[in-house]
Amino acid sequence: MSRFSRNTLSLLVAASLAAPAFAASSATQGGLPDGVDLTLDLVGNVASNPVGGVEQGTEGSYWVMAQSKLDLDTLWGIHNTEVDAQWAWFAGRNLAREKIGNSISAQQTWRPVAGGRLTRLTLRHRFDNGLSIIAGRAPVNSYFNSSALNCVFMSNAMCLTPYGAITDLGITAYPNASWAGIVRYDVNERWYAQAGAFDYNNELNKAGKNGLDFSVGEGTGTITAYEVGYQTSFANDRLPRTYRLGMYRNSDGGKSSYYDADGNSAALTGRPTAVQDGARAGGYAMADQTVWRGEGKRNLALFARAYVNTGNEAPIDTFFSAGFVKTGTFAGREQDTLAMFVSNTHFSDEQIDFLRDRRTRNGGSGAPHADEIIAELSYGWAVHKGIRVMPNLQYVINPDPIYAPTRTTDIPGALIVGLRVDIHFAQLFGW
């Protein structure tokens, strides 16, 4: 086990054992005024690949997230208005990148840029006719193409956002935020439609920015997102369901997956890939359907996800996933979950050709598979209110070699043994 992984496990255990002390130091939270909602979460992931990949090993990563919501109506009489501020700290290493060589992380807590970051700062106003407006700093995937079922897993193929759109369109995804405006109309308690516009400035995602660069007009494009949906809950439906259809567009055309500026193979020439004109675009669909319900909220839900690239050439053509979440498992375990998904990421011809040429340049031959299949089986153990432990098994068939640049043969399929620990301090201490 790597030094970082040992440190990560120590941190997770220490955080759990130190809970009573933390509660004592946070006793004032119990006296929060009405209209103030505070959240503090610690999520840690440890993953090991005893089989497959470029080499075997163990890596760990974690984040700490703090969020405050201020209801300005309750606090100061500003009708139907709230402020939402969120900050997060990230650390750790990525097993998929460091040991397996592929681009789809098995750890949803890992991010390319470590350290602290302001992830959201928004003002929301709800009108009395079902219309609401959000303005400020926000990531696209906190509002579009999201579902609570996505993060019953640890793999980044599902959590936080189904794979594909972030890679293809460069959408600002948690923890990165940009200037944003979102308009939503709730037709009734079930039907809604929303649209958003987000500044695209990839420089803001780099180290040292920390989400605090509030510059205006320096982006290279604008991301627009649209979604319509139908959703119910246990409050108004015996078998709750959620269906969403949406699309994204980024006016920044991105870069070719294959060609350099002269139209040659960038992998063979060693030159950067060419900037593309036009726009990046993609569509998505998701469905969550409860198919069985027992006592209380014991239930079985099925889900499916789909993403299709519809704009400029991009690394991924399509992504599909499907699975189930069983809430309430054994006797007396009403809050535990048993969940599984299987996904298929289909890479574009240009991306596969690039990887083929790069392999050839390093003395190999042939091309990697265009379809990367990932499966995860997880068990969410509700240890205590506010503490959940999630052991999981993942298997990657045809790992892509995007982060194994000198690889000359296919990467063997990888078995991943994972552990995720979530500590929600607000629930733990009853804030």
N, C-alpha and C positions, 0 to 999 in steps of 0.2 A: 504494500500500500504506500502511495506517495506521501511525502511529508505534508503536502497541503491537505490531502484527504484525511490524514490523521487529525490535523488541526480543525478541519471542518466538522468531523464527527465529535471532537471535543467541544467545539462551540455549540453544536446542537444539544448535546447532553447537558452542558453547563447551563444553557439557556433554560432547559426544562427544570433542572434542579434549583436554579436560582429564582424560579417564579415567585415563591413567597417573599423573598427579599425585594424583588422588583415591585410587588404589590404594595409593600410597606412604603417604598419610596414614591409610589404613585397614588397614595391614598387620597390626595386632593382631587383626583379625577372623578371620584364618586360624587363630588360636589359640583360638577360642571353645571353651568346655567343651562336652562332650556334653550334649544337652538344651536348648541355646540355639540358636534359629534366627532370624536377623535378615534383614530384607528392606528394600531401599531402591529405589524406582522413581521415575523421572521420565517423565511422559507429556505430550506437547505436541500440540496441534491447531491448524492454520491452515486457514482456509476462505475462499474468495472466490466471489462470484457475478457472473461476467462477463455473464450474461444473466438477466433477470427480477428479480422482487422489487420492492419499493417504490423502491429505488435500488441501485446497484452499489457494492461495496466489499470490503474484506478485514478479517477480524478473527482474533485468535488467543487461545488460552487454554491453560493448563497446570495440572497438579497434580504435587506431590511427595508420595509416600506412604512412610511408615516404619512397619514392623511388627516386633514381637518376639513369638516364641512360646517359652514356657518349659515344658518337660516336667518337671513336679514329681516324677514317678516316677524319672527318671534323676538329677535334681539332688538330691532329698532323700528319695526313697523313698515319696512319697505316690502310691499305686498308681493308674495310669490317669487322671491328672489333669493338666491343662495350663491355663496362663494365656495369653490372647491379647490384646495391646495394639496398637492401630493409631492412627496420627495422620496427618493430611494437611494440605497447604497448597494453596489454590486461588487463581488469579488469571486475569484476562482478560476479554474481551468476547465477546458472543454474536452471530454473524452473523445468525442467524435472527431474533432480536429486534431488532437494531439496523438491519439493512439490508433484510431480506425482509419482516418484519412478522409472521411466523407464530410459533407457540408450540412447535414441535417442533425442538429444537436439532440442528444438523448437527455439533456438537462435543460428544463425550461427556465432555470434561474441564471444560466450563463449568458453574459453579454460581452460583445467584443471590447467595449470600453469599460474598464473598472472604475470604481469610485462613486462619489455622490452625484446626484443629478436631480434637478427640479423636473418632475415628469408631467405635472399638470398645474395650471393656474387659470381657472375659468370663472366667469360670471354667468349664471343662468337665470333667465326670467321666464316664468310660465304665465301665459295669458289665460283668461277665463274661458276661452273658446276652444281649448285643446292645443293651441299653438304654443311652442316654446322656442327660445333662442338661446344658444350658448356661444360665448365669445371669449377669446383669450388664447392661452397656450395649451395645446392638447395633441395627443397622438391619434391617428386615424383609427387604429384598431381597438381603441377603448369604446368606440361608438358604433362601428360598422363590422359586420361579419363576426359577431361574437355570440357566445353561448356559455352558460354556466357549466354545461357538460364538457366543454373543451378541456378544462383544467382538472378533471378527475384523473388526468394522466400526467406523466412526467416528460414524455417526449415532446420536443418542439415541433414534431410533425402535426400535433394537435393543439398544444397549449403554448401560447395564449391564443394564437390565431391559426387556423388551418393553413398548412404550408402552401407556398406558391406566390401569393400576391405580394408579400414583402420582398421576396427575391426579385420578382419580375418588375414590379412597378416602383420599388423604392419607397413604399408608403412609410410615412413616419409612424413607427411602431414603438409601443412601450419598451424602454423608458424614454425614448426620444420624443420631443414635442416641438411644435412650431406654431406660428400664428394660425388661428383657425376660427371659422364661423360655421355654426351648424343650426339648421332650422328643422324642427320636427313638428308634425301635426298628428295628434292622436284623434282619429276619427271617432273612436269609442274606446272601451276598455280592452278591445281585442285588436283592432286594425290601426296601423300607423304608416306614415311615410316620412322619410327624412332625407335631407341633402346637406352636404358640407363642402367647404372649400378650405384647403390647407396650403400654406406656403411650403414649397419644396426647396430646401437648402441643405444639401448633404454635408456641408461644412459644419453644421451645427451638431452633427453626430460624433465629431472627432474628440479626442482626448483634450481636456483643458477647457472645454466649453461649459460643461456641467449644467446645461439647460438654462444658463443665465445670460446668453447672448440674445438680447431682445431687438436686434437690428431689423430694420424694415427695408424691403426692396432690394435685397442682396441675393435672393434665391434665383435658381435657374429655371423654375417652372411652378406650376400650380397643380395641385392634386384636387380633383373633384370626386366626390363619392355620393352614390344614390342608393337608397334601400327602401323596399316596401316589406311589410311583415304582418303576420298574424300570430298572436301569442295569447296563451291562457295560463292559469296557475291553479293550484289546489283550492284557491278561494272561489273560483268560478267555473271549475271544470273537474269532473271526476278523473278524467284521463288527460292531463295537461299536454299541450302541444305547442310547438313553435315552428313557424315556417318563414324563411327570409329569402328574398331575391335581391341582388344588388350588382353594382358595377363600379369600377374605378377608372379614372383617366388621369394620366400625368402628362402635362404638356412638354416636359423634358423627355426627349426621345430616348435617353439612355445610350448605352454602348452596345456594339455588336458582340455577339458571343464568339465570333469566329474571325472576322476580317480586320486587317489593319487599315490604315488610312489610304493605302494604295490598292486595296482590294485583294491582298494576298493573305495567306494563312498567318495570323498573328502568332500562333504557336510555333510555326517554323521559322518565321523571321525574327522572333523575339521582341517585336515591337508592340506597343499598346494597341488594344482593340479600338476600332474607329467609333467616333461619336455619330449617332444616328439622327437624322431629321425625323419629322413626324412626331407621333405621340405613343406612349405606352398605355395599354388599356386591357382590362380583363373583367370577366363576369363571374359571379359566384352564386351558389344556392346552398341552403342548409335546411335540414329538417330534424326536429326532435319530436318524438311521439311516444307518450306513455301508453303501453299496451296492456299492462296489468297493474292493479292496485289492491293492496291488502289493507290491514288495519293501520290506522294513522297515516303516515306517509311512506310506508313500505310500498315499493313499486318497481316495475321494470320498464325502462325506456330504451327505445331504439333510436339511432341517429345516423345521418348520412351527410356528407359534405362534398362539394364539387367546386373546382376552380378551373377556368379556361382562359388562356391568353387570347385576346382578340385584337391586339395592337401590334406595335413593332415586334420584330423578333426578339425573344428574351430566353433566358436559360431554361425555363420550364414551359412546356406546352399545356399540360393538364395535371391536376391533382384530384384524386378521389379518395375518400375514406368512409368507412362504415363501422358500426359497432353497437355495443349495448352498455348500459349502466344499471346495475341492480342495487337499489337502496334498501337496506334491511336484509341481512344475510342469515345468520344463525339466530337461535332463540336468544332473546335479550340483546341483540345487536342491531337495533332499529336504525342507528345512524351510520353503520358501516356500509361500505360500498364494494361491490365486485364489478370490475369493468374491463372491457377489452375493445380494441380497435385494430383494424387492418387498413393500411393506406398504400396507394400507388402513386409515386411521383414520376411523371414521364418527361424526360428531358428533351429539348429541341434537337433537331438534326444538327444545327450549327454548334450547339454546345458539345454534343457527342463528337462531332468532327474535330473540334478544337482539342478535346481530350485525346482523341486518336492521334492527331498530329504531334501533340506534346509527348505522347508515349513513343512515337516513332523517333522524335528528335533525341530521346534518351536511350535509344537502342532497342526498343520494344516493337511490337507489331499488334495489329488488330485494334478494335475499339471496345470500350466498356459498354455494358448493357445500358439501354436507354430507360429502363424501368427499374426504379429503386423501391422495393416493397418493405414496409416496416410494420411490425405488429407489436402491440404491448398488452400485457395482462397485468392488472394492478388490483391490490386489495387496500382499501382505505379504512384503517382501524381508528375509530374515534376513541382515543385513549381516555380523554377527559374533555369536558366542554372547553373548546379553544385549542385543543391539541389533537392533531391527526398525524398518524404515521402511515406511510404508503410504501410497502415493499412492492417491487414490480420486476417483471421480466420483459425484455425487449429483444426482438430479433430483426436484424437488417439483412435482407437479401439483395445482392448486387450493390454493395456500398459504392457510391460515386467516389472517384479519386480526386476530387477538386482540391483537397488539401493534402494530397500525396503527389506533389509535382514531378518527382523522379520515378514514380512507379511505372514499371514496364509490363506488368501482368495484372489481371483482375485481382481485386481485393477479396479475400475469402469472406463469406457471410459471417456476421458477428452476433454472438449472443451477449446480451448486456444484462447484468444483474444490478438493479437500482434500488435506492432507498430515498424517499422524499419525506421530510418532516415539516409540517406547518404548525406554527404557534401564533395564534391570534390573541394578543394580550387583552384586547377590549372584551372578548368573550370570556377569557380566562378569569379576569378580575371583575367582570360585571360593570364595566364603565357605562 
